[in-house]
Amino acid sequence: MDLQQKLTCVFIIIFALLMGIGAHYFQHNQGGSGLELAQNNVVWIFFSVLISLGLWKITVQQKIFYSRFTVVLLSAFILFYIPLFYPNNELADQSYTRLIGLFAGILLFISLQQFQFDKKNLEKLLLLIVLAGFIQACYSLMQDYLLPANNIFGYDVGYGRPYGIFQQPNVLASFMATTLILAGYLLQQIKDKKLQIFLLLSALLNMWVITITVSRTGYLGLLIAFVLFIPWAWQSSKRKFGIFILAIFLGLGLASTKGGDILGKRNIANMTEGGGRLTHYSNSWDMIKKHPLIGYGYGGFEKNYLINTAERVKNSKSKPEHQHLTHPHNEILFWAIEGGVVPIVAILLLVIAFIHLLGKFRLTHAMALSTLVIPIAVHTQTEYPFYHSALHWLVLLVLVFYIDSQSENSRQKMFRPTFALRAVALLTPLFTTLFMLSNLHTISKITAYERNEKPNIQLLLDVVNPLVFADRFEFHLNNFRLRLASQMDQPEDLQKIIDSTEKTIESKPKAFFYTILYFAYLNNQQPEKAQKTLDYALYLYPEDHQLANIDKQTSQAAASSSAQASPVNVNEEKKITEQ
């Protein structure tokens, strides 16, 4: 076995470890998205190692394999980055993690192409994705049927909807739908009887889980995919397709044993209503019409959506929002609001290139291949799965790579400057692993601090990497400093807290920062500014219960032995009502 074959073998082993173990990593956390969720940190470690192996493969073979779709992907990447040079990017730093994730995705796609996998190895990659879905299905069923009330995973058995490792039912549902369709696709290709049984069992369990998640996004993505999948599957093997349908119906039957508990609070009326998303979309469209060309600048959605929505509510053009949005629950709207026309052109370019790619196959086969990405694609138009789950992003890239590889349009170019690329290949997983492990440490400290009835500030001082949790870290430290300064009557420290919080609010106008500022003004004997701050905060957050009841908190603080109390719950900012 030569070095290139060894690299291919190592790649598949790392991919297997990711799908079999890494993607299912559990650690207690306080919710949120992105790197605030523990499992995403582990996925990104594996993500970086896979990229590293692909880059190293280039240095060994001294040539780069690519396709027409790769060229389009790189062109779209450039378009996505153009808005960074617009004059309205004072908040661009808040978009860097998203843009880095986009760049990493392109590197992974190129890395996958370097291995020129044969049919057997491609099947292994796809089977491993199904394995990840199988494990998540088992984990989700354990959540819903087996866990006691006080369990080590912290799962609320009264919630009634499993969410797997993803901590959100819709994210689980779209992943289950993806791996279910993939299982059906592979069933038509694979002859091994044991693997066929595994695929059928996966389909059964996935359907069971999708049903009990009661996810409209999951149902819709699966329905569209299944309708498009039928013609090719029927042509390929009627017997296998019939068994696949039987497995799906068995999954539905097992799910139905929950009876009326399946829907729970989500009755038929809930399932057919647009819910809060319609308000999000309406407000987002109003923003796009105001700045259609260059948008509001990368990183500017959260602040500008808040301000625009408050203005619409004031003018009675919209109902008050019950949640604080960091994303409009639609990926196209998100890029249009922040970047204007250019990112939308990039998205259209990718869609057109993908459709052109499918055009190289027979119609029924093209339809079947498209079903592999449809559940996740649909989900991007109703929520933000890539920000909740790095695994969704990785799986989508692998599936698109698979479709591209089946078109047999691979090309190659010589590549000689190997030293620099080897340095990047070595440093990328090293720095990524160090960052992610330190962030996992931060998650443990933040979680312990926020779950403790009597928080110990030393937990925060032990944090070595506060970058991901900068907002919450700053809040907790300022809250502690505020109490201390108030008790010891230190107006200089109070003023420092006021100055730093005012500066923070300019870019991050979160409700809990306004609460800190309100109490800081009160304790610094500036009641007029405190009231002005509260009035503006209620203008931005008319549905915020903490702000609405802040007078009661102030009364409690005055009656207490301490000079100040600011019972602010930062976790209220993390509660997102999923429709």
C-alpha positions in Angstrom: 0.0 0.0 0.0 1.6 3.3 -1.1 1.3 6.6 0.7 -1.7 7.8 -1.4 -3.6 4.6 -0.6 -2.7 5.0 3.1 -4.0 8.6 3.1 -7.3 7.4 1.6 -7.6 4.7 4.2 -6.9 7.2 7.0 -9.5 9.6 5.6 -12.2 6.9 5.7 -11.1 5.9 9.2 -11.4 9.5 10.5 -14.7 9.9 8.7 -15.9 6.7 10.4 -14.8 8.0 13.8 -16.7 11.2 13.2 -19.9 9.5 12.1 -19.8 6.7 14.6 -18.5 8.7 17.7 -17.6 12.3 17.3 -20.9 13.6 15.9 -22.7 12.2 19.0 -20.6 13.8 21.6 -22.6 14.9 24.6 -21.7 17.6 27.2 -24.1 19.6 29.3 -24.5 23.2 27.9 -27.0 26.1 28.1 -28.2 25.8 24.5 -27.8 28.3 21.7 -26.3 27.7 18.3 -22.9 27.2 16.6 -20.0 26.6 19.0 -22.2 27.2 22.0 -23.3 23.6 21.4 -20.7 21.1 22.5 -21.1 18.5 19.7 -20.4 21.1 17.1 -16.9 21.7 18.5 -16.1 18.1 18.2 -17.4 17.9 14.6 -15.2 20.9 13.6 -12.2 19.1 15.0 -12.9 16.2 12.7 -13.8 18.6 9.9 -10.3 20.2 10.1 -8.6 16.9 10.1 -10.4 15.8 6.9 -9.4 19.1 5.3 -5.8 18.5 6.4 -5.7 15.1 4.8 -7.0 16.4 1.5 -4.4 19.2 1.4 -1.7 16.7 2.3 -2.9 14.5 -0.5 -2.3 17.3 -3.0 1.3 17.6 -1.8 1.9 13.9 -2.3 0.4 13.6 -5.8 1.6 17.2 -6.7 -1.6 17.8 -8.6 -5.1 19.1 -7.8 -8.2 17.3 -9.0 -11.3 19.5 -9.5 -14.5 19.7 -11.6 -16.6 22.4 -13.2 -18.7 22.6 -10.1 -15.5 23.3 -8.1 -14.9 26.4 -10.3 -18.4 27.6 -9.7 -18.1 26.9 -6.0 -14.9 29.1 -5.9 -16.6 31.8 -8.0 -19.6 31.9 -5.6 -17.2 32.0 -2.6 -15.6 35.2 -4.0 -19.1 36.7 -4.5 -20.0 35.9 -0.9 -16.9 37.7 0.3 -17.4 40.9 -1.8 -19.8 42.5 0.7 -17.0 42.6 3.2 -15.6 45.6 1.3 -18.9 47.6 1.4 -18.8 50.8 3.5 -21.6 49.5 5.9 -19.6 46.8 7.6 -19.0 48.2 11.1 -20.5 44.9 12.5 -18.7 42.6 10.1 -16.7 40.9 12.9 -20.0 39.3 14.0 -20.1 37.4 10.7 -16.6 36.1 10.6 -17.4 32.6 12.1 -20.0 32.1 9.3 -17.6 33.1 6.6 -14.9 30.9 8.0 -17.4 28.0 8.1 -18.2 28.8 4.4 -14.5 28.7 3.5 -13.9 25.5 5.5 -16.8 23.9 3.6 -15.2 24.7 0.2 -11.9 23.3 1.4 -13.6 20.1 2.5 -15.2 19.8 -0.9 -11.9 20.2 -2.6 -10.2 17.8 -0.2 -12.8 15.1 -0.9 -12.1 15.5 -4.6 -8.4 14.7 -4.1 -9.0 11.1 -3.1 -10.7 10.1 -6.4 -12.7 7.5 -4.4 -13.7 4.4 -6.2 -17.3 3.1 -6.1 -16.6 0.9 -3.0 -15.1 3.8 -1.0 -17.9 6.2 -2.0 -20.4 3.6 -0.7 -18.5 3.5 2.5 -18.8 7.2 3.0 -22.5 7.2 2.4 -23.1 4.1 4.6 -21.2 5.9 7.4 -23.6 8.8 7.1 -26.5 6.4 7.4 -24.8 4.9 10.4 -24.8 8.4 12.0 -28.5 8.7 11.3 -29.0 5.2 12.8 -27.2 6.1 16.0 -29.1 9.4 16.3 -32.4 7.5 15.8 -31.5 5.1 18.6 -30.5 8.0 20.9 -33.7 9.9 20.1 -35.9 6.9 20.8 -34.1 6.4 24.1 -34.9 10.1 24.9 -38.5 9.7 24.1 -39.3 6.3 25.6 -36.7 5.2 28.1 -35.2 8.2 30.0 -36.5 8.9 33.5 -37.5 12.3 34.7 -34.2 13.1 36.3 -31.7 11.8 33.7 -28.0 12.4 33.3 -28.6 13.9 29.8 -30.8 16.7 31.2 -33.5 15.8 28.7 -37.0 17.1 29.7 -39.2 14.0 29.3 -42.3 16.3 29.5 -41.2 18.1 26.3 -42.7 15.3 24.2 -40.5 15.7 21.2 -37.0 14.1 20.9 -34.2 16.3 19.6 -31.3 13.9 19.6 -27.8 15.4 20.1 -29.0 18.5 18.1 -31.1 19.9 21.0 -33.8 21.0 18.5 -36.5 18.7 17.0 -36.5 20.2 13.5 -32.7 19.9 13.2 -33.1 16.2 14.2 -35.9 15.7 11.7 -34.1 17.1 8.7 -31.1 14.9 9.5 -33.3 11.8 9.9 -35.1 12.6 6.6 -31.7 13.0 4.8 -30.3 9.7 6.1 -33.7 7.9 5.5 -33.7 8.9 1.8 -30.0 8.0 1.6 -30.7 4.6 3.0 -33.4 4.1 0.4 -30.9 5.2 -2.3 -28.2 2.9 -1.2 -30.6 0.0 -0.9 -31.0 0.1 -4.6 -27.3 0.0 -5.2 -25.9 -2.5 -2.6 -26.2 -6.2 -3.0 -24.8 -7.3 0.4 -27.8 -8.8 2.3 -26.5 -7.8 5.8 -26.1 -4.2 4.6 -29.5 -4.2 3.1 -31.0 -5.3 6.4 -29.1 -2.5 8.1 -30.4 0.0 5.6 -34.0 -1.2 6.1 -33.7 -1.1 9.9 -32.3 2.5 9.6 -35.2 3.6 7.4 -37.7 2.1 9.9 -36.1 3.8 12.9 -35.6 7.1 11.1 -39.3 7.2 10.0 -40.3 6.4 13.6 -38.2 9.3 14.9 -39.3 11.8 12.2 -43.0 11.0 13.0 -42.6 11.7 16.7 -40.6 14.9 16.3 -43.8 16.4 14.9 -41.6 18.6 12.7 -43.3 20.4 9.8 -39.9 21.0 8.3 -39.0 17.4 8.5 -42.3 16.2 7.1 -42.2 18.7 4.2 -38.6 17.9 3.3 -39.2 14.1 3.4 -42.4 14.3 1.4 -40.9 16.3 -1.4 -37.8 14.0 -1.5 -39.9 10.8 -1.4 -42.1 11.9 -4.3 -39.1 12.6 -6.4 -37.4 9.4 -5.3 -40.2 7.0 -6.3 -39.7 6.9 -10.2 -36.0 5.9 -10.1 -36.5 3.5 -7.2 -39.4 1.8 -9.0 -37.4 1.5 -12.2 -34.3 0.2 -10.4 -35.9 -2.6 -8.3 -39.5 -2.9 -7.5 -38.9 -5.6 -4.9 -36.4 -3.5 -3.0 -38.6 -0.4 -3.2 -41.5 -2.4 -1.9 -39.5 -3.6 1.1 -38.3 0.0 1.7 -42.0 1.2 1.7 -42.8 -1.6 4.1 -40.0 -0.5 6.5 -41.3 3.1 6.4 -44.9 2.0 7.2 -43.6 -0.1 10.0 -41.8 3.0 11.4 -45.1 4.9 11.1 -46.9 2.1 12.8 -44.5 2.0 15.8 -44.7 5.8 16.1 -48.5 5.6 16.2 -48.4 3.6 19.4 -47.9 6.9 21.1 -51.5 7.6 20.1 -52.6 11.2 20.7 -49.3 11.9 22.4 -47.6 12.2 19.0 -49.0 15.6 18.3 -49.2 16.7 22.0 -49.5 20.5 22.0 -49.1 20.6 18.2 -52.6 20.0 16.9 -53.6 20.0 13.2 -54.3 23.7 13.4 -50.7 24.4 14.7 -49.3 22.3 12.0 -50.9 24.2 9.2 -50.4 27.7 10.5 -47.4 29.8 9.5 -46.8 30.9 13.0 -44.1 33.4 13.9 -42.2 32.7 10.7 -44.7 34.7 8.6 -44.0 37.7 10.8 -40.3 37.2 10.4 -40.5 36.9 6.7 -42.7 40.0 6.4 -40.4 42.1 8.5 -37.4 40.8 6.6 -38.9 41.6 3.3 -39.6 45.1 4.5 -35.9 45.5 5.4 -34.7 44.2 2.0 -36.9 46.7 0.2 -35.2 49.5 2.1 -31.7 48.4 1.2 -31.9 46.0 -1.7 -28.5 46.6 -3.3 -25.8 46.4 -0.5 -28.0 45.4 2.5 -27.3 46.4 6.1 -23.7 45.0 6.2 -22.5 41.6 7.3 -23.2 41.0 11.0 -25.9 43.6 10.9 -29.0 41.5 10.9 -29.6 41.1 14.6 -29.3 44.8 15.4 -31.1 46.2 12.3 -33.9 43.6 12.5 -34.6 44.6 16.1 -34.7 48.3 15.2 -36.8 47.9 12.1 -39.3 45.6 13.8 -39.7 48.0 16.7 -40.4 50.8 14.2 -43.0 48.6 12.5 -44.7 47.7 15.8 -44.8 51.4 16.7 -46.5 52.2 13.4 -48.8 49.2 13.9 -47.6 47.5 10.7 -46.5 44.4 12.6 -47.2 42.4 15.8 -44.6 42.4 18.6 -42.1 39.6 18.3 -42.1 37.1 21.1 -38.4 36.2 20.6 -35.1 37.9 19.9 -33.9 36.9 16.4 -30.4 36.4 15.2 -31.6 34.9 11.9 -34.8 35.3 9.9 -35.4 31.6 9.7 -34.6 31.7 6.0 -31.1 31.5 4.6 -31.8 33.5 1.4 -33.5 36.3 3.3 -30.5 36.3 5.8 -27.9 36.8 3.1 -30.1 39.4 1.2 -30.6 41.5 4.3 -26.9 41.5 5.3 -25.2 41.5 1.9 -27.8 42.7 -0.6 -27.8 41.4 -4.2 -24.3 39.9 -4.6 -24.7 37.0 -2.1 -28.1 36.2 -3.7 -26.3 36.0 -7.1 -23.8 33.6 -5.5 -26.7 31.4 -4.2 -28.4 31.4 -7.6 -25.1 30.5 -9.3 -24.7 27.5 -7.1 -28.3 26.4 -7.6 -28.0 26.7 -11.4 -24.7 24.8 -11.4 -26.2 22.1 -9.3 -29.2 21.7 -11.6 -26.8 21.7 -14.6 -24.9 18.9 -12.8 -28.1 16.9 -12.4 -28.8 17.4 -16.1 -26.0 15.0 -16.9 -28.1 12.1 -15.6 -31.2 10.4 -16.8 -34.3 12.3 -15.5 -35.4 9.7 -13.0 -31.8 9.3 -11.7 -31.3 13.0 -11.5 -34.5 13.3 -9.5 -33.3 10.6 -7.1 -29.9 12.3 -6.6 -31.6 15.6 -5.9 -33.6 14.0 -3.0 -30.3 13.4 -1.1 -30.0 17.2 -0.5 -33.7 18.2 -0.4 -34.5 17.7 3.3 -31.6 20.0 4.4 -32.2 22.4 1.5 -35.8 22.8 2.6 -34.8 23.2 6.2 -32.6 26.2 5.2 -35.7 28.0 4.0 -37.6 27.6 7.3 -34.8 27.8 9.9 -31.0 27.8 10.1 -29.7 24.2 10.4 -26.1 25.0 9.5 -25.8 27.3 12.6 -27.4 24.6 14.9 -25.5 21.7 13.4 -22.0 21.6 11.8 -22.9 18.0 11.0 -25.6 19.1 8.6 -23.1 21.3 6.7 -20.5 18.5 6.5 -23.1 15.9 5.3 -24.5 18.3 2.7 -21.0 18.8 1.3 -20.3 15.1 1.1 -23.6 14.4 -0.7 -23.0 17.2 -3.2 -19.5 15.9 -3.7 -20.9 12.4 -4.3 -23.4 13.7 -7.0 -20.6 15.7 -8.6 -18.3 12.6 -8.6 -20.9 10.5 -10.4 -20.9 13.0 -13.3 -17.4 11.8 -14.2 -16.1 15.3 -15.2 -13.0 15.3 -13.0 -10.0 17.4 -14.2 -6.5 17.9 -12.9 -3.7 20.5 -12.8 -0.1 20.2 -11.6 0.7 21.7 -8.2 4.3 22.2 -7.2 4.6 24.5 -4.1 4.0 21.8 -1.6 5.9 23.1 1.5 3.4 26.0 2.2 0.4 23.6 1.7 1.9 21.1 4.1 2.4 23.7 6.7 -1.3 24.7 6.3 -2.3 21.0 6.4 -0.5 20.6 9.7 -1.4 23.9 11.4 -5.1 23.8 10.5 -6.2 20.8 12.7 -3.7 21.9 15.4 -5.2 25.3 15.9 -8.7 24.1 15.3 -8.4 21.4 18.0 -6.8 23.8 20.5 -9.6 26.3 20.0 -12.4 23.8 20.1 -11.1 22.0 23.2 -10.6 25.3 25.0 -14.2 26.2 24.0 -15.5 23.0 25.4 -13.7 23.9 28.7 -15.5 27.3 28.5 -18.9 25.6 27.9 -18.4 23.5 31.1 -17.5 26.6 33.1 -20.3 28.8 31.8 -22.8 25.9 32.3 -21.7 25.4 35.9 -21.8 29.1 36.6 -25.3 29.6 35.2 -26.8 26.5 36.7 -25.5 27.2 40.2 -28.0 28.8 42.5 -25.0 30.7 44.1 -22.7 31.3 41.2 -19.0 31.3 41.9 -17.2 34.0 39.9 -14.0 31.9 40.0 -15.6 29.7 37.4 -15.6 32.5 34.9 -12.0 33.6 35.9 -10.9 30.1 35.0 -12.0 30.5 31.4 -9.1 30.7 29.0 -11.1 31.2 25.8 -14.2 33.5 26.2 -14.4 34.4 22.5 -17.6 32.3 21.6 -19.3 33.4 24.8 -18.1 37.0 24.8 -21.6 38.4 25.3 -22.5 36.2 28.2 -19.1 36.4 29.7 -19.2 40.2 29.6 -22.8 40.2 31.1 -21.8 37.9 34.0 -18.7 39.9 34.8 -20.5 43.2 34.7 -23.3 41.9 36.7 -20.8 40.8 39.4 -19.0 44.1 39.2 -22.3 46.0 39.5 -23.3 44.2 42.7 -19.8 44.8 44.1 -19.6 48.4 43.2 -23.1 49.1 44.5 -22.5 47.4 47.8 -19.2 49.2 48.4 -20.5 52.5 47.0 -17.9 52.9 44.3 -19.3 55.4 41.7 -16.1 55.2 39.6 -16.6 51.5 39.0 -20.3 52.1 38.3 -19.3 54.6 35.7 -16.9 52.2 34.1 -19.7 49.6 33.9 -22.0 52.2 32.3 -19.3 53.2 29.8 -18.5 49.7 28.7 -22.1 48.6 28.5 -23.1 51.6 26.5 -20.3 50.8 24.0 -21.4 47.2 23.9 -25.1 48.1 23.2 -24.1 50.1 20.1 -23.3 46.8 18.3 -25.1 44.2 20.5 -28.4 45.7 21.8 -29.4 42.7 23.8 -32.1 42.9 26.5 -29.9 41.8 29.3 -27.3 44.5 28.5 -30.1 47.1 28.8 -31.1 45.6 32.2 -27.5 45.9 33.4 -27.3 49.5 32.2 -30.6 50.3 33.9 -29.5 49.1 37.3 -26.1 50.7 36.8 -27.7 54.1 36.2 -30.0 53.7 39.2 -27.2 52.8 41.5 -25.1 55.7 40.2 -27.9 58.1 41.1 -29.0 58.8 37.6 -32.7 57.9 37.6 -33.6 59.9 34.5 -31.1 58.1 32.4 -32.2 54.8 33.9 -35.8 55.5 32.9 -34.8 56.6 29.4 -32.8 53.4 29.0 -35.7 51.3 30.2 -38.2 53.1 27.9 -36.0 52.4 24.9 -35.4 48.8 25.9 -39.2 48.3 26.1 -39.5 49.9 22.7 -37.1 47.3 21.3 -38.4 44.4 23.4 -42.1 45.0 24.1 -42.7 41.4 24.9 -39.8 41.0 27.3 -41.1 39.9 30.7 -38.0 40.8 32.6 -38.0 44.3 31.3 -41.7 44.7 31.8 -41.3 43.6 35.5 -38.1 45.5 36.2 -39.8 47.8 38.7 -40.6 44.8 40.9 -37.0 43.8 40.7 -36.0 47.4 41.7 -38.4 47.3 44.7 -36.9 43.9 45.8 -33.4 45.4 45.5 -34.4 48.4 47.6 -35.9 46.1 50.3 -32.9 43.8 50.4 -29.9 44.2 52.6 -27.6 44.9 49.6 -27.6 48.2 47.9 -28.3 46.6 44.6 -29.7 43.5 43.0 -30.1 42.8 39.3 -31.7 39.4 38.9 -31.1 39.2 35.2 -31.5 35.9 33.5 -29.2 35.8 30.4 -30.7 32.5 29.4 -33.9 34.2 28.4 -32.0 35.5 25.4 -31.3 31.9 24.4 -34.9 30.7 24.4 -36.0 30.5 20.8 -39.6 29.5 20.1 -39.4 27.1 17.3 -42.6 27.0 15.2 
